[in-house]
Amino acid sequence: MSGDAIRVMSALPPKPLIGITCCLKPFGLYGTPNHAASDTYVRVVDRVVGGLPCLIPAMGERGDVAAWVELCDGFVFTGSRSNVHPSFYGGPPHPADTPEDPARDAVTLPLIRAALAAAVPVLAICRGMQELNVALGGTLDQRIQDLPGRLDHSTPTEQRFGPVRTGKAHRVRIREGSPLAAIVGGHELAVNSLHNQGIARLAPGLRVEATAPDGTIEAVTVEGATGFALGVQWHPEYDFETDRASRAIFEAFGAAARAHAARRQRYPVALAAE
C-alpha cells in the first residue's frame, strides 16, 4: 500500500464495531442450536448507525465479556421471545411454557455492567432493557397483562395503527428535559408493544425516561453514565425506515459509537505510517 493511500485511510473517520447480542435458539428438523439475532438489528446498524455489525454469541459462561468490551465501540442488546431468568432478580419461577435463554443471560448481564463501566455506548431494546434493569439490581414483572389496571403490552391495543410489528400500540410520555426528549424532539411518541415482562422495581442508578398510559416504564437512562446508555421497551428497529423518532434513536447511538471509536484510534497502523 502506498504512503498516500495510508494517509487517506488515516484521515477517514473510524467505522465503529457494534456488538449485537444473540439468542441461543433451536433451528431445523433436529432443533440444532443456533446463535441468532434478527436481521432488523443488522440492517439498522449498517444503514443508520453506520457501523460494522458483529453478532455476539450466547456462549453462556464461556463468553469473554472483557474481550467484547475491548473490541466493540457500541452494543445493541436485542429483544427476544425469551424472558430473563427469574433467578437473577429473585422472582418466582416462570410457567413451564415460558421461553428462557440462560446461555444469553450469562453473557448479557455481565456484559452490560462491563460496558457501562468502560463507557462503551449501550442501546438496550425490549428484553435488552429488562436485562439492563436486572443487571443493575432491579426486578421484573413477568406478565404485565395479568396485573390490575395494566394494558396488554404483548400485542397492539389499537389495531387501527396497523401491522403488529410496525404498528403503534399506545403512546408514551417522555420526561421533559430528558436525553430521550432531546433525541426524538418531543415529549410524546406512539410506539409498538411486543413484550410480556417489564420493569417492576427500578434498578438503582436508572432514571425513567418515558412511561405508558398505565404507568409501565417504557424507557430508561443510566444516571451518571460517562457514555451513551439508553433502554427502550419498544422496538425502534422495526420501523427505522419510516419513523423519524426510531431513526433518531439509532442516529444518536451511532454518533456516540463513532466518537468512542475515534477516541480509541482504531487504525494504529495507518496513523503510524504517517
C-alpha angles and dihedrals in degrees: 000000000000123000090245091054091050091050091051090051092050090052093055117097111252116260106228121235107229120201113215115195118233134209124224105239136169114243136184134009094314098040094245110189113251132182105231143177127174117265089234090073093049092049096048092048089051099041105033109015089045092220140128107260113227120183115222109210122227093242097157115214090353092067110114101221096175091054093051091051091050092048105042131071095201142001132222110200102203137216121252144176089242123088129228107262110258093226088077094061104025096256128149118271116278120251111269094258096052113116113237133181111196091169089060093044090054090058105035101046097056090036091059092052093046094047092051091048090052094044092240109157114260129198111182118192127193104309085020091061090049089051089051091054094046094044090058096046106273130128136231139225106227100209114019091182090066094058120097115262095007130126122243097256094180094080135017112283094201107052092185087078091072139238119019099246100040097025122103113246100181143337128263128211114224122212112254114250092015126139090246092053089053091050098049096032099235149052102247134050138176109229141180119248126209109151142101100190123064141165114292105168112021114234119247109265096029122112123203111243101175141006136198121237090264093053097259111150107246104175138017141182130202111250113231094008112158091208136043108291118169133154125193126184095209128067113256090169091071096065106020090125094059107021117077095203093049091051092047091057091056092043090055091048090048092052090052092048092049091050090051091049091049092052090053093050096224093193104064094152094054093044092049091050091061 
